[in-house]
Amino acid sequence: MARGHILALLVLCLLCTMHSPKIEGSIDIGVNYGMQGDNLPPPREVIEMFQRYNIGKIRLFEPVHEVLDALRGKQIDVLLGTRNEDIPVLASSPENAQAWFDTNVQPYIMDMNIPLITVGNEVIPWRFSEFILPAIQNIQNILKARGLGGMRASTVVYPIVLGASHPPSAGVFSKESIGYMTDICKYLESQSAPLVVNVYPYLAYAEDPRHVRLDYAQFTATEPIVRDGDLSYTNLFDASLDAFFWAMEKVGVTNVALVVGESGWPSAGMGNFTTKHLAATYNKNFMNHVLSNRGTPKRPGDYIEGFIFAMFNENLKPAGKERNFGLFYPDKTPVYNVF
């Protein structure tokens, strides 16, 4: 190999094993950038908003090149997803995974920090579940072969993969999910990779407000609401995460971190359950909780990375609350103040 090529490779490896510098004063919190709207600002303006509001991380559900081009050199960490429909192709062969990587990741890794590539979103236990692990393995093998030690591959799951979650120590994977989740979590542990989970206390409250207290869902309780053995819980968010930790332990996995890929509260669309005040309260408290680095009662002091859903109200989503999770309106004005 020519000396120049060796030097370039060493520089690439160094860049990708280091955490790229953040925007000065940026917040160590992420926001999901969904694009299901026909009235949203162009990507370059959206990325300028991330910079203006000092948002240090962005989650993309798929590799939209116009967005990735706008992120070049912006010092915003990128959690990059794959489309669910691409999972079988990524799993089918190392060559197909390589082609996807060469098209959607390789052109950008010198210009941005992509610490995590997520294969699919909320797939398990439904269609394509059997393809998740081989697709993760193919992507992870590419990262190893390229010397990209600061990058990992994972997937995103929803609490439906749990068969029980209350109290948290009862956490266990469902019979439909346990086979997939056991193999995936064991592989993630072997690679020092996290599991990404989407957690919405709002949904638990909206579905059963008689038994799920609002202050428990919104981080505003001042005393423990749930006691589970020696552990006490003042908020449903921590209880949800600990249910995942318990479920993983029960299949022999004790060292997989959690990243919260989505959490939020809609500001309209379902009467008194969805107001700007409730949405602002939840998201502010979610941010403060994540930034406190307190971890959870079961894992005190653990770093829990978190992403708010979502940047905008998206008018192509189903009518009602689905369209109203945004922090901003499409005209770029805040729905309510969080940052």
Secondary structure as the mmCIF struct_conf table of DSSP 4:
data_model
#
loop_
_struct_conf.conf_type_id
_struct_conf.id
_struct_conf.beg_label_comp_id
_struct_conf.beg_label_asym_id
_struct_conf.beg_label_seq_id
_struct_conf.end_label_comp_id
_struct_conf.end_label_asym_id
_struct_conf.end_label_seq_id
HELX_RH_AL_P HELX_RH_AL_P1 ARG A 3 THR A 17
BEND BEND1 MET A 18 MET A 18
HELX_LH_PP_P HELX_LH_PP_P1 HIS A 19 ILE A 23
TURN_TY1_P TURN_TY1_P1 GLU A 24 GLY A 25
STRN STRN1 ILE A 27 ASN A 32
BEND BEND2 ASP A 38 ASN A 39
HELX_LH_PP_P HELX_LH_PP_P2 LEU A 40 PRO A 42
HELX_RH_AL_P HELX_RH_AL_P2 PRO A 43 ARG A 52
TURN_TY1_P TURN_TY1_P2 TYR A 53 ASN A 54
STRN STRN2 ILE A 55 LEU A 60
BEND BEND3 PHE A 61 GLU A 62
HELX_RH_AL_P HELX_RH_AL_P3 HIS A 65 LEU A 71
TURN_TY1_P TURN_TY1_P3 ARG A 72 GLY A 73
BEND BEND4 LYS A 74 LYS A 74
STRN STRN3 ASP A 77 GLY A 81
HELX_RH_3T_P HELX_RH_3T_P1 ASN A 84 ASP A 86
HELX_RH_AL_P HELX_RH_AL_P4 ILE A 87 SER A 92
HELX_RH_AL_P HELX_RH_AL_P5 PRO A 94 ASN A 104
TURN_TY1_P TURN_TY1_P4 VAL A 105 ASP A 111
BEND BEND5 MET A 112 MET A 112
STRN STRN4 LEU A 116 ASN A 121
BEND BEND6 GLU A 122 GLU A 122
TURN_TY1_P TURN_TY1_P5 ILE A 124 PRO A 125
BEND BEND7 TRP A 126 TRP A 126
TURN_TY1_P TURN_TY1_P6 ARG A 127 PHE A 128
HELX_RH_AL_P HELX_RH_AL_P6 SER A 129 ALA A 145
TURN_TY1_P TURN_TY1_P7 ARG A 146 GLY A 147
TURN_TY1_P TURN_TY1_P8 GLY A 149 GLY A 150
STRN STRN5 ARG A 152 VAL A 157
HELX_RH_3T_P HELX_RH_3T_P2 PRO A 159 VAL A 161
STRN STRN6 LEU A 162 ALA A 164
BEND BEND8 HIS A 166 PRO A 167
HELX_RH_3T_P HELX_RH_3T_P3 PRO A 168 ALA A 170
STRN STRN7 VAL A 172 PHE A 173
TURN_TY1_P TURN_TY1_P9 LYS A 175 SER A 177
HELX_RH_AL_P HELX_RH_AL_P7 ILE A 178 SER A 190
TURN_TY1_P TURN_TY1_P10 GLN A 191 SER A 192
HELX_LH_PP_P HELX_LH_PP_P3 PRO A 194 PRO A 194
STRN STRN8 LEU A 195 ASN A 198
HELX_RH_AL_P HELX_RH_AL_P8 PRO A 201 GLU A 207
TURN_TY1_P TURN_TY1_P11 PRO A 209 HIS A 211
BEND BEND9 VAL A 212 VAL A 212
HELX_RH_AL_P HELX_RH_AL_P9 LEU A 214 ALA A 217
TURN_TY1_P TURN_TY1_P12 GLN A 218 PHE A 219
BEND BEND10 THR A 222 GLU A 223
BEND BEND11 ILE A 225 ILE A 225
STRN STRN9 VAL A 226 ASP A 228
TURN_TY1_P TURN_TY1_P13 GLY A 229 ASP A 230
STRN STRN10 LEU A 231 TYR A 233
BEND BEND12 THR A 234 THR A 234
HELX_RH_AL_P HELX_RH_AL_P10 LEU A 236 GLU A 249
TURN_TY1_P TURN_TY1_P14 LYS A 250 GLY A 252
STRN STRN11 LEU A 258 SER A 263
BEND BEND13 SER A 267 MET A 270
HELX_RH_3T_P HELX_RH_3T_P4 GLY A 271 PHE A 273
BEND BEND14 THR A 274 THR A 274
HELX_RH_AL_P HELX_RH_AL_P11 LYS A 276 LEU A 291
TURN_TY1_P TURN_TY1_P15 SER A 292 ASN A 293
STRN STRN12 GLY A 295 GLY A 295
BEND BEND15 PRO A 297 ARG A 299
STRN STRN13 PRO A 300 PRO A 300
TURN_TY1_P TURN_TY1_P16 GLY A 301 GLY A 301
STRN STRN14 GLU A 305 ILE A 308
BEND BEND16 PHE A 309 PHE A 309
BEND BEND17 MET A 311 MET A 311
STRN STRN15 PHE A 312 PHE A 312
TURN_TY1_P TURN_TY1_P17 ASN A 315 LEU A 316
BEND BEND18 LYS A 317 LYS A 317
HELX_LH_PP_P HELX_LH_PP_P4 PRO A 318 PRO A 318
BEND BEND19 ALA A 319 GLY A 320
HELX_RH_3T_P HELX_RH_3T_P5 LYS A 321 ARG A 323
BEND BEND20 LEU A 327 LEU A 327
STRN STRN16 PHE A 328 PHE A 328
TURN_TY1_P TURN_TY1_P18 PRO A 330 ASP A 331
BEND BEND21 LYS A 332 LYS A 332
STRN STRN17 PRO A 334 PRO A 334
BEND BEND22 VAL A 335 TYR A 336
#
